[in-house]
Amino acid sequence: MSKPPIFAEDKLKLVELCLKSLKASLGNLRAKMWVVLTGPPEYEQMFEKVWPQEDLVILNVGRIGNPRSLQKQIDILTTQTDADLVFLAEDDYFYLPGKFQSAVEFLRSNPDASFVSLYDHSDNYVVPFQQSLPRAKARKSGGISWYSRATTTHSFLTRKATLQKCRHVFRATFWGSYKFWGSDTDTAHWLALTKTGIFSLPMFLKSLVKYRYWAACMVLAWIFRWRQILFGERYTLWTPSPSIATHMSAGLEAPGIDWQKEFVQCLSKV
């Protein structure tokens, strides 16, 4: 990934900004947070400073890597008894203030929605897999348009029951592909779950020309998740427009929002 658009040389400050933005985005919502900590002690101190102590559990697991970290998240969220809605959050996302409630309301008011991402990816508007879903599937909720999408990252909102049903897809990570790509191929997970374009040979050939990463993820999905693709339930994934959050990677920010302005405003309030 490219460098973040702010605090590119200071990961601790970046994570602190993202955490404070998440807290501000929750508004009146109360959220218990489990921190799967793989960093040094100063990160633990930062979380304790920002998040209410009664709603914070810090698990220092050492440098276990992204695949095992994801598995740990799923284990925690599928066995906890505090809430029926769960959110998996990577540490490099920035959230708009007071907007998280919109995602919660959308999920609660749409029983057929399986997963919600708060991040409107820029590739939603260019990659063939995303374009194969008709924009007629848009739904309005809380003044925001929500669109059915093919994939997202490993930051998403869902029901505890849904995560329990899908844990076999997320849990058994593509170890071979992890070593090859250097990061977890979350795209392949989502292609197996949403089944978007996964049966289309023309889609695969089209992606080979310009979007080879997506074509590779399509292959990985078939190799490692063929049972889910052929016999598993089809799940739906929804993202907002305009976006509620952005991935903190320069060049991959959600479109249509002045994120630098939002960063400055968040910093001015802390």
C-alpha positions in Angstrom: 0.0 0.0 0.0 1.1 3.6 -0.5 1.8 5.9 2.4 -1.1 7.3 4.4 -2.2 10.9 3.5 -1.3 12.2 6.9 1.2 11.1 9.6 3.0 9.0 7.0 6.1 8.8 9.2 4.3 8.3 12.6 2.1 5.2 12.8 1.2 5.9 16.4 -0.2 9.3 15.6 -2.0 7.9 12.6 -3.7 5.1 14.6 -4.6 7.7 17.3 -6.3 10.0 14.8 -8.2 7.0 13.3 -9.3 5.9 16.8 -10.5 9.3 17.8 -12.4 9.6 14.5 -14.1 6.3 15.2 -15.1 7.5 18.6 -16.5 10.7 17.2 -18.3 8.8 14.5 -20.2 6.6 17.0 -21.9 9.7 18.5 -24.4 8.4 21.1 -23.7 4.8 20.3 -22.0 2.7 23.0 -19.4 0.3 21.7 -17.3 -2.2 23.5 -13.9 -2.5 21.9 -11.5 -5.5 21.9 -8.0 -4.4 20.8 -6.0 -7.2 19.2 -2.7 -5.4 19.8 0.4 -6.4 17.9 2.4 -3.2 18.5 4.6 -1.8 21.3 3.3 -0.7 24.8 2.7 2.9 23.8 -0.2 1.7 21.6 -1.9 0.2 24.7 -1.4 3.5 26.6 -3.0 5.4 23.7 -6.1 3.2 23.6 -6.5 3.5 27.4 -6.3 7.3 27.0 -8.9 7.6 24.2 -11.4 4.8 24.9 -13.7 4.5 28.0 -12.1 1.9 30.4 -15.3 0.1 31.0 -15.7 -0.6 27.3 -12.1 -1.6 26.5 -10.4 -4.9 26.5 -6.8 -5.0 25.3 -5.2 -8.3 24.2 -1.5 -8.0 23.5 -0.9 -11.0 21.2 2.5 -10.1 19.8 3.4 -10.0 16.2 1.1 -12.7 14.9 0.5 -11.1 11.5 -2.7 -10.1 9.7 -4.2 -13.6 9.0 -4.0 -14.7 12.7 -5.1 -11.3 13.8 -8.3 -11.6 11.7 -8.9 -15.1 13.1 -8.6 -13.7 16.6 -11.1 -10.9 15.9 -13.6 -13.4 14.6 -13.2 -15.7 17.6 -13.8 -12.8 19.9 -16.8 -11.3 18.1 -18.6 -14.6 17.5 -18.4 -15.6 21.2 -19.0 -12.3 22.9 -22.5 -11.8 24.5 -22.6 -8.0 24.6 -24.1 -7.1 21.2 -25.8 -8.6 18.2 -24.1 -6.2 15.8 -20.3 -6.5 15.4 -17.7 -4.4 13.6 -14.3 -5.5 12.5 -12.0 -2.5 12.4 -8.5 -2.3 10.9 -6.4 0.4 12.4 -5.9 2.6 9.3 -9.4 3.9 8.7 -10.7 7.4 9.3 -14.4 8.0 10.0 -16.7 11.0 9.6 -18.2 12.4 12.9 -21.7 11.2 13.8 -22.1 9.0 10.8 -21.7 5.5 12.2 -25.3 5.4 13.3 -26.4 5.5 9.7 -24.7 2.2 9.0 -26.3 0.6 12.0 -29.7 1.9 11.0 -29.3 0.6 7.5 -28.3 -2.9 8.6 -31.1 -3.0 11.1 -33.8 -1.8 8.7 -32.7 -4.2 5.9 -32.8 -7.8 7.0 -31.6 -9.0 3.6 -28.3 -7.0 4.0 -25.6 -9.3 5.2 -22.6 -6.9 5.5 -22.0 -3.2 5.5 -18.8 -1.4 4.7 -18.5 2.2 5.7 -15.9 2.8 2.9 -16.9 3.8 -0.6 -13.9 2.5 -2.5 -12.7 4.4 -5.5 -12.5 1.1 -7.4 -16.3 0.8 -7.1 -16.5 3.0 -10.1 -13.9 1.4 -12.4 -13.4 -2.3 -11.7 -15.6 -4.7 -13.8 -16.7 -6.7 -10.8 -18.1 -3.7 -9.1 -19.7 -2.4 -12.3 -21.5 -5.7 -12.9 -23.9 -4.8 -10.1 -26.7 -2.5 -11.3 -26.9 0.9 -9.6 -30.7 0.3 -9.6 -30.0 -1.7 -6.4 -29.4 1.5 -4.5 -31.4 2.0 -1.3 -31.9 5.2 0.6 -31.4 5.3 4.4 -30.6 8.1 6.7 -30.1 10.5 3.9 -27.4 8.2 2.4 -27.6 6.1 -0.8 -26.4 2.5 -0.2 -25.2 0.3 -3.1 -24.8 -3.4 -3.4 -21.1 -4.2 -4.0 -18.9 -7.1 -4.8 -16.0 -6.7 -2.3 -14.5 -4.6 0.5 -11.7 -4.9 3.0 -11.7 -6.6 6.4 -13.3 -3.5 8.0 -17.0 -4.2 8.0 -20.2 -4.2 10.1 -22.4 -7.3 10.3 -24.6 -9.3 12.6 -23.0 -11.7 15.1 -25.1 -14.5 13.6 -24.0 -13.8 10.1 -20.3 -13.7 11.1 -20.8 -17.1 12.8 -22.2 -18.6 9.6 -19.3 -17.1 7.5 -16.4 -17.7 9.8 -15.2 -20.6 7.8 -14.7 -18.3 4.8 -12.8 -15.6 6.8 -11.1 -17.9 9.2 -9.1 -20.2 7.0 -6.9 -17.7 5.4 -5.1 -18.2 2.1 -1.7 -18.9 3.5 -0.1 -19.5 0.1 -1.5 -16.3 -1.4 -0.6 -14.4 1.8 3.1 -15.2 1.2 2.8 -14.4 -2.5 1.0 -11.1 -2.2 2.5 -10.0 1.1 -0.9 -9.2 2.5 -4.2 -11.0 3.0 -6.3 -11.2 -0.1 -9.6 -10.0 1.4 -11.0 -9.5 -2.2 -11.1 -13.3 -2.7 -13.0 -13.8 0.5 -15.7 -11.4 -0.7 -15.9 -12.8 -4.2 -16.7 -16.2 -2.6 -19.3 -14.7 -0.3 -21.1 -12.3 -2.7 -20.5 -14.5 -5.8 -20.3 -11.4 -7.9 -19.0 -12.2 -11.4 -17.5 -15.4 -10.0 -19.2 -17.6 -12.7 -18.4 -15.3 -15.5 -15.6 -16.2 -17.9 -15.9 -12.9 -19.8 -15.5 -11.1 -16.5 -12.4 -13.0 -15.8 -10.9 -12.4 -19.2 -11.8 -8.7 -19.1 -10.0 -8.4 -15.7 -6.9 -10.2 -17.0 -6.3 -7.3 -19.4 -6.4 -4.4 -17.0 -7.2 -5.7 -13.5 -4.9 -8.7 -12.9 -5.1 -8.5 -9.2 -8.9 -9.1 -9.4 -8.4 -11.9 -11.9 -5.9 -13.5 -9.5 -8.4 -13.2 -6.6 -11.0 -14.8 -8.7 -8.7 -17.8 -9.2 -7.8 -17.9 -5.5 -11.5 -17.9 -4.6 -12.2 -20.9 -6.7 -9.1 -22.8 -5.5 -9.7 -22.2 -1.7 -13.4 -21.5 -1.5 -15.0 -23.6 -4.2 -17.4 -25.2 -1.7 -18.7 -21.8 -0.6 -19.0 -20.7 -4.2 -20.9 -23.8 -5.3 -22.9 -24.7 -2.3 -22.8 -21.8 0.2 -25.3 -19.1 0.7 -25.0 -15.9 -1.4 -24.4 -12.8 0.9 -24.9 -9.2 0.1 -22.5 -6.4 0.8 -23.5 -2.7 0.9 -21.5 0.5 0.9 -22.5 4.2 1.3 -22.3 7.1 -1.1 -21.1 9.5 -0.1 -18.6 7.5 2.0 -18.7 7.4 5.8 -15.0 6.4 6.1 -11.9 6.1 4.1 -8.9 3.8 4.0 -5.8 5.9 5.0 -3.8 5.1 2.0 -2.8 7.9 -0.4 -4.6 7.6 -3.7 -7.2 5.2 -2.3 -9.3 7.7 -0.4 -13.1 7.6 -0.9 -14.2 10.0 -3.6 -16.2 13.1 -3.2 -15.0 14.3 0.2 -12.2 16.7 1.2 -10.4 14.3 3.6 -7.6 16.7 4.4 -10.2 19.1 5.7 -11.8 16.4 7.8 -8.4 15.4 9.2 -7.7 19.0 10.3 -11.2 19.3 11.9 -10.7 16.1 13.8 -7.3 17.2 15.0 -8.7 20.6 16.1 -11.2 18.8 18.4 -8.7 16.6 20.3 
